[in-house]
Amino acid sequence: MVTLRRITAWFIDFALVIGAASLLAVLTFHRVTVLVTDVPSLAAKGGLELLTSRGDVVGASEHLGLSLWNSVVLDVEEAFGALVIATFLYQWGCLTLLGRTLGKGLLGLRVTPRLSRHALRRAAVTTAADVAVYALACMLLIEGHFLASLLVWAVATALFLINAVPVFLPGRRSLADRLAGTSVEGAPGRSGS
């Protein structure tokens, strides 16, 4: 059954995204650790803040703390951005070069027609539905925009469902398929049912 193979292929592809996210998390944790454990740099920066504070010790320490926090937030946001870009490049590259992602290839599926413009649109919609909008919600959350984050999480969930649920309906074409003008089929030589 193509639908079951397609769902399994999505899980394989998403496992690769989770692997990339895990690698980026480890790298980001290392960047943050280096930032907050570099005592000589922190001492020099804190000392300079204190010397130029005109006696406002609380203001100087607050500025140093906010500077550290902003650096940590930037590192995390860069990791989310890198994850979105990596996911898009994976989708687009696989579809353009192979006509299928690794998950679809392992399960004998292909995306048709195999044209560059279709691959670009399909990769963009898939990336938005699976990763990008969720990443935006996470970035809003770490920026302290809780209500906006909650609203974007709701949009991300709705977009994911709007993309995924049609696979179970007659026609079995996701939102990504419909917007890109593609469909997912069994590869030649494999049963399509």
BAFI-3210 file (N, C-alpha, C; in Angstrom, 3 decimals, decimal comma, padded with zeros to 6 digits):
// residues 193
n [1|2|3|4|5|6|7|8|9|10|11|12|13|14|15|16|17|18|19|20|21|22|23|24|25|26|27|28|29|30|31|32|33|34|35|36|37|38|39|40|41|42|43|44|45|46|47|48|49|50|51|52|53|54|55|56|57|58|59|60|61|62|63|64|65|66|67|68|69|70|71|72|73|74|75|76|77|78|79|80|81|82|83|84|85|86|87|88|89|90|91|92|93|94|95|96|97|98|99|100|101|102|103|104|105|106|107|108|109|110|111|112|113|114|115|116|117|118|119|120|121|122|123|124|125|126|127|128|129|130|131|132|133|134|135|136|137|138|139|140|141|142|143|144|145|146|147|148|149|150|151|152|153|154|155|156|157|158|159|160|161|162|163|164|165|166|167|168|169|170|171|172|173|174|175|176|177|178|179|180|181|182|183|184|185|186|187|188|189|190|191|192|193]
n.u [000,845|000,684|000,210|000,895|003,599|004,451|004,029|005,810|008,172|008,183|008,652|011,257|012,656|012,135|013,446|016,053|016,103|015,746|018,142|019,936|019,075|019,777|022,560|023,076|022,139|024,021|026,341|025,562|025,215|027,877|028,965|027,650|028,563|031,318|031,154|030,134|031,967|034,375|036,256|038,409|037,756|035,144|035,683|037,284|035,498|033,434|034,864|035,530|032,948|032,235|034,169|033,461|030,992|030,420|030,046|027,671|027,060|025,110|023,771|025,888|026,390|023,929|023,895|026,034|025,025|022,710|023,949|025,325|023,091|021,793|023,718|023,634|020,968|021,127|022,923|021,305|019,147|020,511|021,128|018,545|017,900|019,876|019,002|016,554|017,472|019,150|017,248|015,624|017,559|018,204|015,705|015,211|017,606|017,672|015,233|015,659|018,013|017,608|014,900|013,470|013,323|015,619|014,187|011,864|013,094|014,161|011,818|010,802|009,472|008,675|008,851|006,812|006,019|009,535|010,919|012,901|011,686|009,380|010,488|011,700|009,473|008,072|009,935|010,126|007,503|007,275|009,406|008,536|006,138|007,013|009,225|010,104|008,089|007,616|010,172|010,238|008,264|009,584|011,774|010,446|009,489|011,887|012,666|010,905|008,324|005,610|002,778|002,664|004,316|002,776|000,577|001,871|002,748|000,257|-000,484|001,598|001,027|-001,488|-000,743|000,956|-000,910|-002,713|-001,033|-000,410|-002,758|-004,357|-003,072|-004,236|-006,694|-008,882|-007,042|-004,696|-002,798|-000,592|-000,505|001,902|002,342|000,158|000,604|003,043|002,527|002,966|003,138|003,265|004,470|004,613|007,786|008,965|008,642|007,964|005,218|002,389|000,357]
n.v [-001,181|002,099|004,350|003,579|002,971|005,481|006,995|005,683|006,291|009,050|009,093|008,024|010,009|012,159|011,280|011,642|014,425|014,870|013,779|015,655|017,898|017,104|016,973|019,695|020,715|019,707|020,976|023,652|023,687|023,304|025,707|027,575|026,746|027,258|030,016|030,846|029,812|030,949|032,409|034,392|036,122|036,872|038,131|040,273|041,630|042,149|043,678|045,910|046,860|047,577|049,551|051,535|052,234|054,355|054,051|052,681|049,835|047,814|048,284|047,805|045,062|044,055|044,738|043,166|040,605|040,583|040,844|038,397|036,661|037,442|036,630|033,848|033,336|034,134|032,189|029,879|030,557|030,714|028,028|026,930|028,206|027,083|024,435|024,595|025,405|023,213|021,155|021,988|021,964|019,242|018,067|019,379|018,842|015,983|015,475|016,818|015,625|012,815|012,308|011,502|011,304|010,020|008,330|007,770|006,501|004,195|002,851|002,320|004,363|007,194|010,639|012,276|014,588|014,615|017,346|020,303|022,747|021,790|020,301|022,295|023,835|021,804|021,019|023,398|023,700|021,306|021,630|023,927|022,951|020,805|021,670|024,480|026,379|025,489|025,918|028,710|029,235|028,264|030,033|032,453|031,863|031,651|034,233|035,442|036,022|034,910|034,576|035,036|032,948|030,742|031,062|030,732|028,101|026,829|027,435|026,077|023,414|023,134|023,547|021,361|019,255|019,890|019,448|016,717|015,056|014,802|012,703|010,399|010,463|010,008|010,095|010,786|012,921|015,163|018,490|019,604|018,090|018,957|021,760|021,747|020,349|017,619|014,035|011,148|008,027|004,441|003,093|002,139|-001,303|-002,040|-002,907|-000,806|-000,705]
n.w [000,000|-000,999|000,615|003,280|002,884|002,134|004,475|006,177|004,826|005,231|008,006|008,048|006,610|008,313|010,570|009,750|009,726|012,458|013,321|012,195|013,622|016,198|015,998|015,463|017,882|019,709|018,744|019,151|021,929|022,637|021,633|023,289|025,788|025,556|025,357|027,897|029,655|029,231|031,098|031,314|029,146|029,828|032,274|031,446|029,767|031,601|033,443|031,890|031,362|033,981|034,578|032,760|033,614|035,273|037,997|038,206|039,168|039,215|036,812|035,033|035,490|034,736|032,041|031,113|031,680|030,038|027,573|027,414|027,459|025,072|023,232|023,590|022,811|020,125|019,152|019,421|017,742|015,309|014,997|014,647|012,241|010,579|010,638|009,265|006,733|006,099|006,021|003,876|001,784|001,772|001,042|-001,463|-002,884|-002,973|-004,329|-006,739|-007,780|-007,531|-007,709|-005,586|-001,995|000,490|002,238|000,704|-001,433|-000,198|000,289|-002,166|-003,583|-005,658|-006,698|-008,940|-011,574|-012,388|-012,222|-012,068|-011,183|-009,943|-007,899|-006,360|-005,425|-004,049|-002,111|-000,663|000,424|001,893|003,711|005,089|006,222|007,789|009,353|009,321|010,209|012,781|013,823|013,750|015,689|017,962|018,064|018,528|021,072|022,635|022,418|024,048|023,293|024,025|023,492|020,701|019,930|020,713|018,987|016,501|016,817|016,735|014,081|012,798|013,477|012,263|009,566|009,179|009,464|007,377|005,253|005,572|006,051|003,620|002,302|003,140|001,968|-000,933|-003,940|-002,690|-002,446|-001,027|000,461|-000,354|-002,673|-004,229|-004,512|-005,796|-008,045|-008,234|-007,639|-005,493|-006,225|-006,658|-007,399|-010,689|-011,372|-008,860|-006,787|-006,830|-004,994]
ca.u [000,000|001,521|000,020|001,707|005,015|004,715|004,128|007,077|009,223|008,222|009,329|012,693|013,180|012,088|014,520|017,268|015,977|016,013|019,595|020,561|018,736|020,585|023,933|023,088|021,977|025,322|027,238|025,100|025,564|029,315|029,184|027,181|029,481|032,548|030,829|029,949|033,083|035,584|036,369|039,203|037,018|034,046|036,238|037,706|034,295|032,770|035,687|035,360|031,592|032,261|034,964|032,770|029,611|030,307|029,582|026,408|027,465|023,945|023,566|026,980|026,182|022,748|024,301|026,849|024,117|021,890|024,837|025,507|021,813|021,572|024,638|023,089|019,765|021,578|023,455|020,174|018,413|021,326|020,964|017,232|018,029|020,670|018,158|015,597|018,229|019,586|016,066|015,271|018,572|018,035|014,509|015,403|018,700|017,239|014,186|016,232|019,003|017,167|013,457|012,920|014,167|016,182|013,105|011,042|013,907|014,235|010,511|010,378|008,577|009,318|008,025|006,695|007,135|010,833|011,379|013,553|010,754|008,499|011,292|011,892|008,211|007,744|010,881|009,765|006,279|007,587|010,240|007,684|005,164|007,653|010,277|010,329|007,125|007,907|011,392|009,842|007,584|010,620|012,540|009,592|009,445|013,121|012,715|009,975|007,027|004,892|001,507|002,984|004,836|001,634|-000,176|002,649|002,672|-001,049|-000,384|002,493|000,288|-002,502|-000,052|001,392|-002,087|-003,217|-000,112|-000,339|-004,035|-004,826|-002,436|-005,167|-007,940|-008,764|-006,085|-003,468|-001,816|-000,400|-000,472|003,154|002,099|-000,788|001,218|004,176|002,084|003,613|002,495|004,192|004,040|005,545|008,815|008,767|009,126|007,394|003,764|001,940|-000,775]
ca.v [000,000|003,286|005,264|003,104|003,154|006,920|007,411|005,140|007,098|010,338|008,868|007,879|011,339|013,003|010,803|012,335|015,810|014,797|013,591|016,960|018,758|016,657|017,433|021,148|020,953|019,448|022,070|024,870|023,543|023,549|027,147|028,269|026,382|028,033|031,416|031,142|029,323|031,696|033,324|035,595|037,031|037,427|039,052|041,485|042,332|042,649|044,750|047,078|047,356|048,208|050,777|052,557|052,353|055,555|053,649|051,927|048,430|046,994|048,465|047,142|043,616|043,753|044,817|041,982|039,453|040,657|040,574|036,942|036,063|037,706|035,768|032,487|033,310|034,188|030,858|028,961|030,952|030,309|026,577|026,713|028,619|026,067|023,248|024,857|025,390|021,835|020,379|022,390|021,472|017,785|017,800|019,872|018,100|014,606|015,475|017,266|014,670|011,424|012,176|010,936|011,459|008,729|007,514|007,295|005,554|002,930|002,184|002,118|005,424|008,298|011,836|012,572|014,518|014,976|018,591|021,167|023,717|021,043|019,927|023,495|024,125|020,713|021,111|024,572|023,415|020,255|022,216|024,805|022,158|019,876|022,217|025,930|027,122|025,088|026,621|030,093|029,231|028,108|031,278|033,430|031,486|032,034|035,704|035,910|036,358|033,681|034,502|034,866|031,589|029,836|031,190|030,130|026,648|026,401|027,492|024,992|022,153|023,131|023,375|019,965|018,415|020,198|018,801|015,262|014,334|014,402|011,453|009,327|010,669|009,620|010,934|010,634|013,971|016,112|019,900|019,780|017,538|019,799|023,050|021,538|019,643|016,305|012,966|010,110|006,760|003,327|003,122|001,079|-002,603|-002,297|-002,834|000,520|-000,741]
ca.w [000,000|-001,160|001,748|004,402|002,521|002,140|005,877|006,674|004,188|005,932|009,285|007,776|006,275|009,502|011,454|009,295|010,216|013,910|013,437|011,940|014,766|017,341|015,750|015,676|019,324|020,342|018,354|019,815|023,343|022,734|021,446|024,493|026,867|025,358|025,634|029,324|030,482|028,879|032,237|031,031|028,277|030,618|033,270|030,745|029,322|032,808|033,995|031,029|031,637|035,300|034,502|031,972|034,113|036,121|039,321|038,144|039,203|038,856|035,381|034,328|035,525|033,933|030,641|030,833|031,659|028,818|026,443|027,378|027,079|023,650|022,481|023,661|021,970|018,741|018,821|019,274|016,539|014,162|014,851|014,032|010,832|009,882|010,493|008,183|005,475|005,850|005,638|002,521|000,851|001,694|000,233|-002,822|-003,521|-003,262|-005,349|-008,007|-008,290|-007,513|-007,900|-004,343|-000,812|000,886|002,776|-000,409|-002,188|000,542|000,248|-003,546|-004,035|-006,377|-006,893|-010,361|-012,501|-011,826|-012,835|-011,083|-010,587|-009,048|-006,726|-005,557|-004,725|-003,130|-000,990|000,141|001,188|002,860|004,763|005,895|006,973|008,725|010,212|009,366|011,025|014,167|014,220|014,031|016,993|018,999|018,154|019,213|022,481|023,333|022,419|025,064|022,696|024,337|022,775|019,282|019,798|020,807|017,746|015,419|017,038|016,226|012,622|012,379|013,602|011,211|008,288|009,118|009,213|006,030|004,318|005,742|006,045|002,296|001,871|003,491|001,227|-002,344|-004,665|-001,891|-002,739|000,070|000,056|-001,109|-004,011|-004,970|-004,843|-006,696|-009,248|-008,226|-006,881|-005,051|-006,794|-006,544|-008,443|-011,671|-010,911|-007,517|-006,768|-006,398|-004,060]
c.u [000,889|001,403|000,881|003,192|005,378|004,872|005,446|008,250|009,346|008,944|010,838|013,308|013,188|013,127|015,849|017,267|016,271|017,501|020,344|020,294|019,574|022,030|024,046|022,929|023,300|026,309|026,862|025,420|027,052|029,617|028,795|028,125|030,781|032,310|030,794|031,078|034,400|035,772|037,236|038,452|035,866|034,545|036,655|036,496|033,564|033,537|035,549|033,977|031,582|033,016|034,229|031,349|029,369|029,663|028,276|026,726|026,315|023,701|024,635|026,779|024,955|023,102|025,130|025,959|023,250|022,720|025,082|024,230|021,566|022,491|024,138|021,869|020,157|022,132|022,322|019,388|019,190|021,202|019,614|017,269|018,803|019,851|017,156|016,313|018,659|018,407|015,649|016,265|018,499|016,856|014,753|016,485|018,296|016,206|014,740|017,150|018,456|015,686|012,764|013,858|014,725|015,107|012,233|011,818|013,988|012,929|009,947|009,384|009,371|008,318|008,011|005,831|008,415|011,399|011,908|012,575|009,787|009,235|011,471|010,630|007,882|008,655|010,528|008,539|006,555|008,411|009,412|006,768|005,816|008,579|010,225|009,368|007,298|009,160|011,092|009,151|008,595|011,432|011,726|009,535|010,717|013,329|011,746|008,620|006,106|003,588|001,739|003,503|003,702|000,810|000,564|002,687|001,349|-001,046|000,490|001,783|-000,770|-001,857|000,421|000,211|-002,660|-002,322|-000,245|-001,668|-004,509|-004,195|-003,367|-006,472|-007,780|-007,868|-004,726|-002,390|-001,779|-000,494|000,778|002,997|001,240|-000,147|002,377|003,762|002,733|002,701|003,574|003,625|005,056|006,533|008,546|009,367|008,630|005,899|003,340|000,825|-000,359]
c.v [001,243|004,215|004,852|003,274|004,637|007,450|006,925|005,931|008,453|010,177|008,709|009,239|012,247|012,567|011,442|013,788|015,845|014,592|014,897|017,913|018,385|017,106|018,936|021,494|020,754|020,578|023,379|024,829|023,806|025,043|027,927|027,985|027,169|029,493|031,706|030,613|030,002|032,804|034,539|036,610|037,688|038,448|040,366|042,307|042,942|043,793|046,037|047,696|048,135|049,538|051,898|052,822|053,613|055,212|052,885|050,434|047,522|047,086|047,756|045,632|043,212|043,760|043,598|040,733|039,426|040,377|039,072|036,259|036,241|036,852|034,329|032,366|033,322|032,832|029,861|029,286|030,583|028,806|026,251|027,093|027,595|024,796|023,431|024,789|023,966|020,967|020,709|021,826|019,954|017,446|018,162|019,078|016,684|014,570|015,864|016,198|013,256|011,225|011,579|011,294|010,079|007,793|006,936|006,263|004,202|002,147|002,070|003,132|006,466|009,437|012,125|013,809|015,032|016,177|019,508|022,124|023,032|020,697|021,118|023,825|023,067|020,761|022,281|024,294|022,363|020,806|023,112|023,982|021,295|020,555|023,733|026,675|026,752|025,805|028,078|030,185|029,113|029,385|032,374|033,134|031,915|033,543|036,290|036,317|035,146|033,541|034,286|033,453|030,569|029,865|030,539|028,607|026,114|026,397|026,341|023,646|022,044|022,890|021,936|019,059|018,638|019,539|017,281|014,533|013,946|013,118|010,269|009,392|010,170|010,610|010,932|011,675|014,959|017,537|020,173|019,251|018,488|021,123|022,902|020,868|018,277|015,274|011,961|008,776|005,678|003,390|001,998|-000,231|-002,964|-002,180|-001,485|000,471|-000,962]
c.w [000,000|000,052|002,936|004,112|002,556|003,566|006,469|006,096|004,879|007,271|009,096|007,487|007,501|010,525|011,047|009,753|011,720|014,149|013,221|013,101|015,985|017,194|015,974|017,151|020,055|020,015|019,045|021,301|023,549|022,588|022,699|025,658|026,765|025,724|027,134|030,213|030,138|029,911|031,938|030,160|029,029|031,635|032,613|030,313|030,518|033,437|033,196|031,251|032,955|035,264|033,761|032,476|034,940|037,460|039,340|038,023|038,765|037,352|034,560|034,322|034,720|032,455|030,245|030,741|030,408|027,575|026,295|026,900|025,586|022,777|022,453|022,746|020,494|018,299|018,578|018,005|015,273|013,920|014,216|012,552|010,012|009,665|009,356|006,835|005,121|005,397|004,205|001,510|000,685|000,783|-001,231|-003,552|-003,894|-004,382|-006,720|-008,604|-008,459|-007,835|-006,691|-003,196|-000,462|001,428|001,670|-001,232|-001,509|000,461|-001,168|-004,050|-004,806|-006,509|-008,386|-010,552|-011,845|-012,593|-011,737|-010,409|-009,629|-007,754|-005,801|-004,757|-003,685|-001,901|-000,081|001,003|002,259|004,017|005,670|006,784|008,050|009,728|010,396|010,286|012,504|014,679|014,550|015,386|018,125|019,171|018,843|020,710|023,210|023,337|023,440|024,547|022,823|023,552|021,282|019,020|019,803|019,515|016,575|015,568|016,498|014,695|012,110|012,426|012,504|009,840|008,116|008,774|007,819|004,974|004,372|005,547|004,640|001,754|002,138|002,700|-000,219|-003,093|-004,002|-002,209|-001,578|-000,462|-000,767|-002,529|-004,837|-005,405|-005,826|-008,007|-009,367|-007,582|-006,496|-005,512|-006,483|-007,681|-009,436|-011,156|-009,537|-007,606|-006,209|-005,390|-002,646]
res [m|v|t|l|r|r|i|t|a|w|f|i|d|f|a|l|v|i|g|a|a|s|l|l|a|v|l|t|f|h|r|v|t|v|l|v|t|d|v|p|s|l|a|a|k|g|g|l|e|l|l|t|s|r|g|d|v|v|g|a|s|e|h|l|g|l|s|l|w|n|s|v|v|l|d|v|e|e|a|f|g|a|l|v|i|a|t|f|l|y|q|w|g|c|l|t|l|l|g|r|t|l|g|k|g|l|l|g|l|r|v|t|p|r|l|s|r|h|a|l|r|r|a|a|v|t|t|a|a|d|v|a|v|y|a|l|a|c|m|l|l|i|e|g|h|f|l|a|s|l|l|v|w|a|v|a|t|a|l|f|l|i|n|a|v|p|v|f|l|p|g|r|r|s|l|a|d|r|l|a|g|t|s|v|e|g|a|p|g|r|s|g|s]
***
